[in-house]
């Protein structure tokens, strides 16, 4: 996830330099064997694992807010830091970013970096995801109005993963999306490490480990 000015109709934005990670490393690298789960619906918070070959994890999560506010929450640096970590860079095609999920330090081995593939405010963006020790992967985020007109939907797809990574990213993104729900509800953001530890067995079981 990344940061922009939240305006509509443009394709560029500027990452800020604010905040700190809310709960630790949002990019775990644990995993299990090949397998697959069915895609999730809006009412199902679990991510859908697709393992074997080019693995991926997909989330489709509904939130009780409008699409404009949800876009702002996942692109404005001050708000993004509450559910993922401080982000630095430029949200524009060809721009680069650094997402700091551990200490707020440049070049940390807990930072994700990459190139912005696309940005279509206030609907979607896609980034290359480079994490130390991993091959580059891809993350796409889309924000959609809820079909019933009662909220908004966040779709997050992380692709080009190895099987062992996809399970850990499933639990990790799930944890961060739960923290996003806390933020949008005005509640205390839950501890990242505790929630991740709670969720990881579920994703291992989904993969048939």
Secondary structure, DSSP 8 states (H G I E B T S, - for coil): -------SS-S--B-------SSS-S-------S-B-----TT--S-EEE-SSSEEEEEEEEESS-HHHHHHHHHSHHHHHHHT-EEEEB-STT-EEEEE-SSS-TT-TTEEEEEEEEEETTTEEEEEEEETTS--EEEEEEEEE-TTSSSEEEEEEEEEE-HHHHHHHHHHHHHHHHHHHHHHHT-----HHHHHHHHHHHHHHHTT-
